[in-house]
Amino acid sequence: MLKLASVTSSLALVLAAALPCAAADGARDMLGYTASSAAAEVALEQRFDAALDPAHLREWLRQMSSQPNHLGSPHDKANADFVLQQFKDWGWDAHIETFDVLYATPTERVLELVAPTSFKATLDEPAIAEDSTSSVREHMLPPFNVYSADGDVTAELVYVNYGVPEDYKELERRGISVKGKIAIARYGQSWRGIKPKVAQEHGAIGCIIYSDPRDDGYFQGDAYPQGPFRSEQGAQRGSVADIPVYSGDPLTPGVGATKDAKRLKREDAPDLLKIPVLPISWGDALPLLKAMAGPVAPEHWRGALPITYHLGPGPAKVHLKLAFDWKLTPAYDVVATLRGGEHPDQWVLRGNHRDAWVFGASDPLSGQVALLEEARVLGGMTKNGWKPKRSIVYLSWDGEEPGLLGSTEWAETHADELKKKAVLYVNSDNNGRGFLEMGGSHSLEHVLDQIAGGITDPETGVSVLQRRRARFAVIGSEKDANPQQKEMAKAALDMQRDFPIEALGSGSDYTPFLQHLGIASVDFGYGGEDRSGDYHSVYDSFDHYVRFGDPKFEYGIALAKTVAHTVLRFADADVLPLRAGNFADTVAHYDEELHKLDDSERETAEKTNRLLADKAYQLAADPTQTLLPPPAPQAVPFLNFAPLDNAVARLQSSAAAFDRAYAAQLQADRPPDPAAAQKIDTLLQGLEQTLTQTAGLPGRAWYEHMIYAPGLYTGYGVKTLPGVREAIEQKHWDVAEKYVARVSTALDAYSARLDQARSLMPER
């Protein structure tokens, strides 16, 4: 593990001197609180922490991961009923909401090499003695990709590396096409659904995704069961729905999948693939890749298998046949509420999904059991007389793995009410041992910095914020650090500023809340020291987790503290704890990035055209190899960023004025006037929604947030100011200009709302 002692001596001294554990600071300057109410809040959080018990997490994890737990399985429903009963026993007002969602389970899977030799893939993960649940086969779904198309295809293989758009440009320069072929890609570098999506766009008739040991197998460390990494027959299941278009049920985009909902025909659902796709292990992939010929793959395309990696096409030819049972399946969301005493119509939401691909001990139940322990302690506190000011709503989601189904359908069903009442959505997913990872709306950055400074890291005894800063300082100081890592290292050492949180893309249940409805959101998780290859496999089990995940469940307790402190800070604050300056500074940075991106695209195009004119690519190439010059890029215009620059300048001015007035309101040790505080809260509750536009993003109107979205070709990876950024990357200059205007309008609306809130808080 990385310890403070591993930092260079100068970094260690700076960090040790500048980052005292936040417990010593007490309630000083707690965002959203007067001094007296902050002291009471600190005492409440300490009371919460003292009641946590890791033994509960261990026992719940063992029980909930004892049987296959995918959407539609008997154990998935049993877990929903168990969670519901626990909430009720702990004093919560709880119920289950059911949605009928499209789900496809495999009925036939065939993958065989038919030329130049023969081989039939096993497509199975064997039981091993060291993993007690790996022998449980009843109700277990085999390795498959949900929302793959049915298909029966035979064609030559083409190796496409990670299968992202840049890889296809590399193939085109070598005169290789996947049209009419079957693409074989390795997991990594992008969300899995991007790989068949791009293959389909390039004319492939099928796609195979395998796990290369370089990425999560023996190249990284000992394979399971000797170590945590993916074994020879380990395979990664997962969804391949086009989530960057919209999340949730494929047949009901934008509306809840209730029994009477109007549904699309399956063939008309824009997020469903038209080609078959199958995940396999490296053990099944090796004979296929070994049989390939054609050009040798570029060095950075080569994995860790004991072969020479060739691109094809052929002579390896495979037969891929897949069939699925397409049906509506019930998804069971457990919804539990502690009603607020002063502001019951302001909701603090907290969720974690419950469904898995098989047993799901790590993903997602390590996060789910932390949620349950939070709920147990909060319920006990209410029985002893405490009542939150604002309502707290806990949500145990179903159907996350196929495409955020449970959370999206619930959010779409209750969209109007959520827009009026939700003040925050707090998410977690899987959890492990190591460092705090957090991302979210940047207006939350300051309060999250304060919260992280008050949580003690179980392994080092310093705050999790201190350890987080140290990690980034070390990474950015390495000789091979990239510019972004160096920038983060600089931020880690700047003790006068909050340490940046990540922007959110997709991949978990915050997506419908933040990017569709415009509700401020944060996502938490610990990890980085529990690196493993159990992800989405039959070996994501209790036995694997207690050996290699979080053996003492101490980081499960750390997660419960981190989440609950956030929930409590918002539930009991005198004024909702937001700081606009952090958001304004972040957006200003994104604006600078767009300027640099536009300039970089122009410089690259000009340089490439010069090289083409000089025939440099032909002269530099090996004449015995096929390596075509790249296509001539179009000229890159000078975009007019003035509207965005002006909107950012206004935002920074409005944010600074708001933050000054906000601080002044709470410096006097008395709560703000209740009537004014209510008006301010109403304005702040809808603040994030000003950043949405109903027209949405280009080609995907469901994503309404103008600042954060998953990338069309990254999937989980975020694109900031996505309407502009992706338009520049895709050379759609008219779209870029249009979204400069739309982002500017959204930022102006945000500034206007800040100005309105500030007018209710005259500086003293």
C-alpha positions in Angstrom: 0.0 0.0 0.0 1.0 3.6 -0.5 2.0 5.2 2.8 3.0 8.8 3.6 6.5 7.6 4.1 6.8 6.7 0.5 6.3 10.4 -0.5 9.5 12.3 -1.2 10.7 14.0 2.0 9.7 17.5 1.0 6.2 16.3 0.0 5.8 14.4 3.3 6.8 17.5 5.3 4.3 19.7 3.5 1.5 17.2 3.8 2.2 16.5 7.4 2.3 20.1 8.4 -0.6 21.3 6.3 -3.1 18.5 6.9 -3.9 18.0 10.6 -6.7 15.5 11.1 -10.0 17.4 10.9 -11.1 16.2 14.3 -8.8 18.8 15.8 -10.7 21.5 13.9 -14.0 20.6 15.5 -16.9 22.5 14.0 -15.0 25.5 12.8 -16.4 27.0 9.6 -18.7 24.0 8.8 -20.4 24.9 5.6 -24.1 25.5 6.0 -24.0 25.8 9.8 -23.7 28.4 12.5 -21.0 27.6 15.1 -23.5 26.4 17.7 -25.5 24.2 15.3 -22.2 22.9 13.9 -21.1 21.7 17.3 -24.4 19.8 17.7 -23.8 18.3 14.2 -20.3 17.1 15.1 -21.7 15.5 18.2 -24.5 13.8 16.2 -21.9 12.4 13.7 -19.7 11.1 16.5 -22.8 9.4 18.0 -23.5 7.8 14.6 -19.9 6.6 14.2 -19.8 5.0 17.6 -22.8 2.8 16.8 -21.4 1.2 13.6 -20.5 -2.4 13.7 -18.5 -4.2 11.0 -19.9 -7.6 12.1 -23.2 -6.6 10.6 -21.6 -5.9 7.2 -19.9 -9.2 7.2 -23.0 -11.3 8.0 -25.2 -9.4 5.6 -22.7 -9.8 2.8 -22.4 -13.5 3.4 -26.2 -13.9 3.3 -27.0 -11.6 0.4 -24.2 -13.1 -1.8 -25.0 -16.7 -1.1 -27.0 -17.3 -4.3 -27.1 -15.9 -7.8 -28.4 -12.4 -7.5 -29.2 -11.1 -11.0 -32.3 -9.2 -12.0 -35.2 -11.7 -12.1 -33.5 -14.3 -10.0 -35.3 -15.7 -6.9 -32.5 -14.5 -4.6 -32.8 -11.0 -6.1 -36.4 -10.9 -4.9 -35.5 -12.5 -1.6 -32.8 -9.8 -1.0 -35.4 -7.1 -1.8 -37.8 -8.6 0.8 -34.9 -8.9 3.3 -33.9 -5.3 2.8 -37.5 -4.1 3.1 -38.0 -5.9 6.4 -34.8 -4.5 7.9 -35.8 -1.0 7.1 -39.2 -1.5 8.7 -37.6 -3.1 11.8 -35.4 -0.1 12.1 -38.3 2.4 12.1 -38.2 3.6 8.5 -41.4 4.0 6.4 -40.5 1.6 3.6 -42.1 -0.1 0.6 -41.2 -1.8 -2.7 -41.8 -0.2 -6.1 -41.9 -2.5 -9.0 -41.1 -1.8 -12.7 -41.4 -4.1 -15.7 -38.3 -3.8 -17.7 -36.9 -5.5 -20.8 -34.3 -8.1 -19.9 -32.8 -10.8 -22.1 -31.2 -14.0 -20.8 -29.2 -16.4 -23.0 -30.8 -19.6 -24.4 -28.0 -20.6 -26.7 -24.3 -19.7 -26.9 -22.0 -21.2 -29.4 -18.5 -20.0 -30.3 -16.2 -22.2 -32.4 -13.2 -21.9 -34.5 -14.0 -23.5 -37.9 -10.8 -22.6 -39.8 -7.9 -23.1 -40.2 -8.3 -25.6 -37.3 -11.2 -26.4 -35.1 -11.9 -25.5 -31.4 -15.0 -25.1 -29.4 -15.0 -22.5 -26.6 -16.0 -23.7 -23.2 -17.9 -20.5 -22.3 -17.9 -21.5 -18.6 -16.3 -20.6 -15.4 -15.4 -23.8 -13.4 -15.9 -24.3 -9.7 -12.8 -24.1 -7.6 -12.4 -25.6 -4.1 -11.3 -22.3 -2.6 -14.5 -20.6 -3.5 -17.5 -22.1 -1.9 -20.2 -20.5 -4.0 -18.5 -21.1 -7.4 -20.1 -24.6 -7.5 -23.7 -23.1 -7.1 -25.2 -23.5 -10.6 -28.9 -23.3 -10.0 -30.3 -20.0 -11.4 -26.7 -18.9 -12.4 -26.5 -17.1 -15.7 -23.4 -18.0 -17.8 -21.0 -15.4 -19.2 -23.0 -13.2 -21.7 -23.6 -9.6 -22.7 -27.2 -8.5 -22.0 -28.8 -6.6 -24.9 -26.6 -8.3 -27.5 -28.6 -9.1 -30.6 -29.6 -12.6 -31.5 -27.5 -13.9 -34.3 -25.9 -16.8 -36.2 -22.8 -15.6 -38.1 -19.6 -17.1 -39.5 -16.7 -14.9 -40.6 -13.0 -14.2 -40.4 -11.7 -12.6 -37.3 -10.1 -9.1 -37.1 -8.3 -8.1 -33.9 -9.3 -4.5 -33.0 -7.3 -4.0 -29.8 -9.6 -2.2 -27.3 -12.1 -1.5 -30.1 -12.3 2.3 -29.6 -12.6 4.7 -32.6 -8.8 5.4 -32.7 -8.1 1.7 -33.1 -10.1 1.6 -36.3 -8.2 4.5 -37.7 -5.0 2.5 -37.1 -6.6 -0.5 -38.9 -7.6 1.7 -41.8 -4.1 2.9 -42.3 -3.1 -0.8 -42.6 -5.8 -1.4 -45.2 -7.8 -3.6 -42.8 -11.6 -3.5 -42.6 -14.0 -5.3 -40.3 -16.8 -5.0 -42.8 -18.5 -8.5 -43.0 -16.0 -9.8 -40.4 -16.2 -10.6 -36.6 -14.2 -8.2 -34.5 -12.4 -9.5 -31.4 -11.5 -6.8 -28.8 -10.0 -6.9 -25.4 -11.6 -5.4 -22.4 -10.2 -2.1 -21.1 -9.7 1.6 -22.1 -13.5 2.1 -22.6 -16.8 0.8 -21.3 -17.5 -2.5 -22.9 -20.6 -1.3 -24.8 -18.5 1.0 -26.9 -16.6 -2.0 -28.5 -19.6 -3.6 -30.3 -21.1 -0.2 -31.0 -18.0 0.9 -32.9 -17.6 -2.5 -34.6 -21.2 -2.3 -35.8 -20.7 1.2 -37.1 -17.7 -0.1 -39.2 -19.7 -3.0 -40.7 -18.8 -5.9 -38.5 -21.4 -8.7 -38.2 -20.4 -9.8 -34.7 -18.1 -8.9 -31.8 -16.2 -11.0 -29.2 -14.8 -9.3 -26.1 -12.1 -11.2 -24.1 -10.2 -10.5 -20.9 -6.4 -10.2 -21.7 -4.2 -11.2 -18.8 -2.1 -8.0 -19.3 -5.1 -6.0 -18.1 -6.5 -7.9 -15.2 -4.9 -11.4 -15.2 -1.5 -13.0 -14.4 0.5 -10.0 -15.8 -0.8 -7.9 -13.0 -0.2 -10.5 -10.2 -1.2 -14.0 -9.1 -4.5 -15.2 -10.5 -7.4 -16.5 -8.5 -7.4 -18.5 -6.2 -3.7 -17.9 -5.4 -4.2 -14.2 -5.9 -7.0 -11.8 -6.7 -6.6 -11.5 -10.5 -8.6 -13.0 -13.3 -8.0 -16.7 -13.9 -7.8 -18.5 -17.2 -11.5 -19.2 -17.5 -12.7 -16.0 -15.8 -15.1 -14.0 -18.0 -16.6 -10.5 -17.6 -20.4 -10.3 -18.0 -22.0 -7.0 -18.6 -24.5 -4.8 -20.5 -23.9 -3.5 -24.0 -26.9 -1.2 -24.2 -25.9 2.1 -25.6 -26.1 3.9 -22.3 -24.6 7.1 -23.6 -27.8 7.6 -25.5 -30.1 7.0 -22.5 -30.1 4.8 -19.4 -32.9 2.6 -18.1 -35.4 0.3 -19.7 -34.7 0.3 -23.5 -38.4 0.3 -24.4 -39.5 3.3 -22.2 -36.9 6.1 -22.6 -38.0 9.2 -20.6 -40.9 7.6 -18.8 -41.2 5.0 -16.0 -41.6 1.4 -17.0 -44.9 0.9 -15.2 -47.3 -1.8 -16.3 -49.4 0.6 -18.5 -46.4 2.5 -19.9 -46.3 3.0 -23.7 -43.4 0.9 -25.0 -41.2 1.0 -28.1 -41.0 -2.1 -30.3 -37.7 -3.8 -29.6 -36.4 -3.2 -33.1 -37.0 0.5 -32.7 -35.1 0.9 -29.5 -32.1 3.1 -30.4 -29.9 1.8 -27.6 -30.0 -1.8 -28.7 -27.4 -3.5 -30.8 -28.0 -5.1 -34.2 -25.1 -7.6 -34.0 -24.4 -10.5 -31.6 -21.7 -9.9 -29.0 -20.2 -12.4 -26.5 -17.7 -12.0 -23.6 -15.1 -14.8 -23.2 -12.1 -15.7 -21.0 -8.5 -15.5 -22.2 -8.5 -19.3 -22.1 -11.1 -19.4 -24.8 -9.6 -16.5 -26.7 -6.1 -17.9 -26.9 -6.8 -20.5 -29.7 -8.7 -17.9 -31.7 -5.9 -15.3 -31.5 -3.2 -18.0 -32.1 -4.9 -19.0 -35.4 -4.9 -15.5 -36.8 -2.4 -14.2 -39.3 -2.0 -10.9 -41.2 0.1 -8.0 -40.1 1.7 -8.1 -36.6 -0.2 -5.9 -34.2 1.5 -2.6 -33.1 3.5 -3.0 -29.9 1.0 -1.1 -27.8 -1.8 -3.4 -29.0 -0.1 -6.6 -27.7 -1.4 -8.3 -24.6 0.3 -10.8 -22.3 -0.7 -14.1 -24.0 2.2 -16.3 -25.2 1.6 -15.6 -28.9 2.4 -13.1 -31.6 -0.6 -10.8 -31.9 -1.8 -10.6 -35.5 -4.5 -8.3 -36.9 -6.1 -10.6 -39.5 -8.4 -10.7 -41.2 -8.3 -14.5 -40.9 -7.3 -17.1 -41.7 -9.0 -17.7 -38.3 -12.7 -18.0 -39.0 -15.3 -18.4 -36.3 -18.9 -19.4 -35.9 -20.8 -17.3 -33.4 -24.4 -18.2 -32.5 -26.5 -16.5 -29.8 -30.1 -16.6 -28.9 -31.9 -14.9 -26.0 -35.2 -15.0 -24.2 -36.5 -11.4 -24.5 -39.1 -10.6 -21.9 -40.3 -8.1 -19.4 -38.9 -8.8 -15.9 -39.9 -7.1 -12.6 -37.3 -4.9 -11.0 -37.8 -4.3 -7.3 -36.7 -1.0 -5.8 -36.8 -0.7 -2.0 -37.7 2.9 -0.9 -37.4 3.9 2.8 -38.0 7.3 4.3 -37.3 9.2 7.5 -39.6 12.2 7.4 -38.0 15.5 8.2 -39.3 17.5 11.1 -38.9 21.0 9.7 -38.6 20.7 5.9 -40.3 17.4 5.0 -40.6 18.4 1.4 -36.9 18.7 1.0 -35.4 15.3 0.3 -31.8 14.0 0.7 -31.6 10.8 -1.4 -29.1 8.0 -0.8 -28.8 4.9 -3.0 -26.8 1.8 -3.9 -27.9 -1.0 -6.2 -28.5 -4.5 -5.0 -28.5 -6.7 -8.1 -25.4 -8.4 -9.5 -24.3 -10.6 -12.4 -23.8 -13.7 -10.3 -23.1 -13.4 -6.5 -21.9 -9.8 -6.5 -20.1 -9.7 -3.1 -18.0 -6.8 -4.2 -20.2 -5.4 -6.9 -22.5 -4.2 -5.5 -23.2 -5.8 -2.1 -20.1 -4.3 -0.5 -21.7 -1.0 -0.9 -25.2 -2.2 -0.2 -24.3 -3.6 3.3 -22.7 -0.2 4.1 -26.0 1.4 3.2 -27.9 -1.0 5.5 -25.6 -0.3 8.4 -26.2 3.4 7.9 -29.9 2.9 7.8 -29.8 0.7 11.0 -27.9 3.4 13.0 -30.0 6.3 11.7 -33.2 4.4 12.5 -31.9 3.7 16.0 -31.1 7.4 16.5 -34.7 8.4 15.5 -36.0 5.9 18.1 -33.9 7.7 20.7 -35.4 11.1 19.8 -33.4 12.5 17.0 -35.3 13.7 13.9 -33.7 15.1 10.7 -34.8 18.6 9.6 -35.1 17.4 6.0 -36.5 14.1 4.9 -34.0 11.3 4.2 -34.8 8.8 1.5 -32.8 5.5 1.3 -33.0 3.5 -2.0 -31.9 0.0 -2.7 -31.9 -0.3 -6.4 -32.6 -3.3 -8.6 -31.5 -3.8 -12.2 -28.4 -1.5 -12.2 -26.2 -3.9 -14.0 -28.3 -4.2 -17.2 -28.4 -0.4 -17.6 -29.3 1.5 -14.4 -32.9 0.2 -14.8 -34.3 0.5 -11.3 -32.9 3.9 -10.5 -33.8 5.4 -13.9 -37.3 4.1 -13.9 -37.9 5.4 -10.4 -36.4 8.8 -11.3 -38.4 9.0 -14.5 -41.7 8.0 -12.7 -41.2 10.6 -9.9 -39.4 13.2 -12.1 -41.7 16.2 -11.4 -41.7 15.6 -7.6 -38.0 15.1 -7.5 -37.3 18.3 -9.4 -39.3 20.1 -6.7 -38.0 18.3 -3.6 -34.7 16.6 -4.1 -31.7 18.6 -2.7 -29.0 15.9 -3.2 -28.5 12.4 -4.4 -25.7 10.4 -2.7 -24.5 7.2 -4.5 -22.2 4.4 -3.8 -21.6 1.1 -5.6 -18.8 -1.5 -4.9 -16.4 -0.7 -2.2 -12.9 -2.0 -1.3 -9.7 -1.3 0.6 -7.6 1.9 0.0 -8.3 5.4 -1.0 -11.4 7.6 -1.0 -12.7 8.2 -4.6 -15.4 10.8 -5.0 -16.9 12.6 -7.9 -19.9 14.8 -8.3 -21.4 18.3 -8.8 -18.7 20.8 -8.1 -20.9 23.0 -6.0 -20.4 20.2 -3.4 -16.6 20.2 -3.5 -16.1 22.3 -0.4 -18.5 20.4 1.9 -17.1 17.1 0.6 -13.5 18.3 1.4 -14.6 19.1 4.9 -16.3 15.7 5.3 -13.3 13.8 4.0 -11.1 15.7 6.4 -13.1 14.4 9.3 -13.0 10.7 8.4 -10.1 8.7 9.7 -8.4 6.2 7.3 -8.4 2.8 8.9 -4.9 1.8 7.8 -2.9 5.0 8.4 -4.7 6.9 11.1 -4.7 10.1 9.1 -7.8 11.6 7.5 -9.0 10.0 4.2 -8.5 13.5 2.7 -4.9 13.6 3.7 -4.3 10.2 2.3 -6.1 11.1 -0.9 -3.9 14.2 -1.4 -0.8 12.2 -0.6 -1.7 9.6 -3.3 -2.1 12.2 -6.0 1.0 14.1 -4.9 3.1 10.9 -5.3 1.6 9.8 -8.6 2.2 13.3 -10.1 5.8 13.4 -8.9 6.8 10.2 -10.8 9.0 10.6 -13.9 6.4 9.1 -16.2 3.5 11.2 -14.9 1.2 12.7 -17.6 0.2 16.4 -17.6 -3.1 15.7 -15.9 -1.4 13.8 -13.1 1.1 16.6 -12.6 -1.8 19.1 -12.5 -3.5 17.0 -9.8 -0.2 16.7 -7.8 0.0 20.5 -7.8 -3.6 20.7 -6.6 -2.8 18.2 -3.9 -0.1 20.4 -2.5 -2.1 23.6 -2.6 -3.5 23.6 1.0 -5.3 26.9 0.4 -7.8 25.3 -1.9 -10.2 22.4 -1.7 -8.8 19.3 -3.4 -10.7 18.7 -6.7 -13.4 16.0 -7.0 -13.9 14.2 -10.3 -16.7 15.0 -12.7 -19.2 12.2 -13.2 -19.7 10.3 -16.4 -21.9 7.2 -16.1 -21.7 3.6 -14.9 -23.8 3.9 -11.7 -27.1 5.1 -10.4 -26.4 8.8 -10.1 -26.8 9.2 -13.9 -30.6 9.7 -14.0 -30.5 12.1 -11.1 -27.6 14.3 -12.2 -27.6 14.2 -16.0 -31.3 13.7 -16.7 -33.1 15.6 -13.9 -30.3 18.0 -12.8 -30.2 17.0 -9.2 -26.9 17.7 -7.5 -25.1 14.3 -6.9 -22.1 12.7 -5.5 -20.6 9.2 -5.8 -18.4 7.7 -3.2 -16.2 4.6 -2.9 -13.0 3.3 -1.5 -10.5 1.2 -3.4 -7.1 1.1 -5.2 -5.5 -1.5 -2.9 -7.9 -4.3 -3.7 -7.0 -4.6 -7.4 -8.6 -7.8 -8.7 -10.0 -9.6 -11.6 -13.3 -10.8 -10.0 -15.3 -8.1 -11.7 -18.6 -9.4 -13.2 -17.5 -13.0 -12.9 -18.7 -16.0 -10.9 -15.7 -15.4 -8.6 -17.1 -12.1 -7.3 -17.9 -14.0 -4.2 -17.8 -13.7 -0.4 -14.7 -15.9 -0.3 -12.9 -13.6 -2.7 -14.0 -10.5 -1.0 -12.9 -11.5 2.5 -9.5 -12.5 1.2 -8.7 -9.7 -1.2 -11.4 -7.0 -0.9 -11.9 -5.5 2.6 -11.2 -8.4 5.0 -11.9 -6.5 8.2 -14.8 -4.5 6.7 -13.1 -1.4 8.0 -13.5 0.4 4.7 -17.1 -0.6 4.6 -17.4 1.3 7.9 -15.4 4.2 6.4 -17.8 4.3 3.5 -20.8 4.3 5.9 -19.3 7.2 7.8 -18.5 9.2 4.6 -21.9 8.7 3.2 -23.9 9.3 6.4 -21.9 12.4 7.3 -22.8 13.8 3.9 -26.5 12.8 4.3 -26.6 14.3 7.8 -24.8 17.6 6.8 -27.5 18.2 4.1 -30.4 16.9 6.2 -29.7 19.1 9.2 -28.0 22.2 7.7 -29.2 25.7 8.6 -28.8 26.5 4.8 -28.0 23.9 2.2 -24.2 23.6 2.1 -23.2 24.6 -1.4 -20.2 26.7 -2.5 -20.6 28.2 -5.9 -17.0 29.4 -6.3 -15.8 25.8 -6.7 -18.2 25.2 -9.5 -17.3 28.5 -11.2 -13.6 27.9 -11.1 -14.1 24.4 -12.4 -16.2 25.6 -15.4 -13.6 28.3 -16.1 -11.0 25.5 -16.3 -13.3 23.5 -18.7 -13.7 26.7 -20.8 -9.9 27.0 -21.0 -9.7 23.3 -22.1 -12.1 24.0 -25.0 -9.9 26.9 -26.2 -6.9 24.6 -26.1 -8.7 21.7 -27.8 -9.8 23.9 -30.7 -6.2 25.3 -31.1 -4.8 21.7 -30.8 -7.2 20.4 -33.5 -6.2 23.2 -35.8 -2.5 22.8 -35.2 -2.8 19.0 -35.8 -4.7 19.4 -39.0 -2.2 21.9 -40.3 0.8 19.7 -39.4 -0.9 16.6 -40.9 -1.7 18.4 -44.2 2.0 19.6 -44.4 3.2 16.1 -44.0 0.8 14.8 -46.6 1.9 17.5 -49.0 5.5 16.5 -48.5 4.7 12.8 -48.9 6.3 12.3 -45.5 4.2 9.4 -44.5 5.1 7.4 -47.6 8.8 8.2 -47.2 8.8 7.3 -43.5 6.9 3.9 -44.0 8.5 0.5 -44.5 7.7 -0.3 -48.2 7.4 -4.0 -47.4 4.5 -3.2 -45.0 1.1 -1.7 -45.6 0.8 1.6 -43.8 -1.3 4.2 -45.7 -1.1 7.9 -44.9 -4.0 9.2 -42.8 -6.8 11.0 -44.6 -6.4 14.7 -45.1 -8.1 16.5 -42.3 -10.5 19.4 -42.9 -9.5 22.9 -41.9 -10.4 23.8 -38.3 -12.2 27.1 -38.0 -11.7 29.6 -35.2 -14.8 29.1 -33.0 -16.4 32.0 -31.3 -16.1 31.3 -27.6 -17.0 34.9 -26.6 -20.5 34.0 -25.3 -19.1 31.2 -23.2 -16.2 33.3 -21.9 -18.6 36.1 -20.9 -20.9 33.7 -19.2 -18.0 32.2 -17.2 -16.9 35.7 -16.2 -20.3 36.5 -15.0 -20.5 33.2 -13.2 -17.3 33.8 -11.3 -18.4 37.2 -10.2 -21.9 36.0 -9.1 -20.4 33.0 -7.3 -17.9 35.1 -5.4 -20.6 37.5 -4.3 -22.9 34.7 -3.3 -20.2 32.9 -1.3 -19.3 36.1 0.6 -22.9 36.7 1.5 -23.5 33.1 2.4 -20.5 33.0 4.8 -21.6 36.3 6.4 -25.0 34.9 7.1 -23.6 32.1 9.2 -20.7 33.9 10.9 -23.1 35.3 13.5 -23.9 32.5 15.9 -27.6 32.4 15.2 -29.6 30.7 12.4 -30.8 32.8 9.5 -34.3 34.1 9.5 -36.5 31.1 8.9 -38.5 32.7 6.1 -35.4 33.9 4.3 -33.7 30.5 4.9 -36.7 28.7 3.3 -36.5 31.0 0.2 -32.7 30.5 0.0 -33.1 26.7 0.2 -35.7 26.8 -2.5 -33.4 28.6 -4.8 -30.4 26.4 -4.0 -32.5 23.2 -4.3 -33.1 24.0 -8.0 -29.7 25.5 -8.7 -28.3 22.4 -10.5 -31.4 22.2 -12.6 -30.5 25.6 -14.3 -27.7 23.7 -16.0 -30.1 21.4 -17.9 -31.9 22.1 -21.1 -34.8 20.1 -22.4 -33.3 19.9 -25.9 -30.5 17.8 -24.4 -27.2 16.9 -26.0 -26.7 16.4 -29.7 -28.4 13.1 -30.8 -29.3 12.2 -27.2 -31.9 14.5 -25.8 -32.3 12.3 -22.6 -29.0 13.8 -21.3 -30.1 17.3 -20.4 -27.1 18.4 -18.3 -24.9 20.9 -20.2 -21.8 20.4 -18.0 -21.5 16.7 -17.3 -22.3 13.6 -19.5 -20.8 10.2 -20.4 -18.9 10.4 -23.6 -20.6 8.9 -26.7 -17.4 6.8 -27.3 -16.2 6.5 -23.7 -19.3 5.3 -22.0 -18.4 5.5 -18.3 -15.8 8.2 -18.9 -17.0 11.8 -18.5 -17.1 14.5 -21.1 -17.4 18.0 -19.6 -19.2 20.7 -21.5 -20.1 17.7 -23.7 -22.2 19.5 -26.4 -19.2 21.7 -27.3 -16.3 19.3 -26.5 -17.6 16.3 -28.5 -18.7 18.5 -31.4 -15.1 19.8 -31.7 -13.7 16.3 -31.5 -16.1 15.1 -34.2 -15.5 18.2 -36.4 -19.1 19.3 -36.2 -18.4 23.0 -36.1 -22.0 24.3 -36.4 -23.0 22.0 -33.5 -20.1 23.4 -31.5 -21.2 27.0 -32.1 -24.8 26.1 -31.2 -23.8 24.5 -27.9 -21.5 27.3 -27.0 -24.7 29.4 -26.9 -26.7 26.8 -25.0 -24.0 26.3 -22.4 -23.7 30.0 -22.0 -27.5 30.3 -21.5 -27.4 27.6 -18.8 -24.5 29.3 -17.0 -26.3 32.7 -17.1 -29.4 31.0 -15.6 -27.2 29.6 -12.8 -25.7 33.0 -12.2 -29.1 34.7 -12.1 -30.3 32.2 -9.5 -27.2 32.8 -7.4 -27.8 36.6 -7.6 -31.4 36.0 -6.5 -30.3 33.9 -3.5 -27.6 36.5 -2.6 -30.2 39.3 -2.5 -31.8 37.4 0.4 -28.5 37.4 2.3 -27.3 41.0 2.7 -23.7 41.0 3.8 -23.2 42.1 7.4 
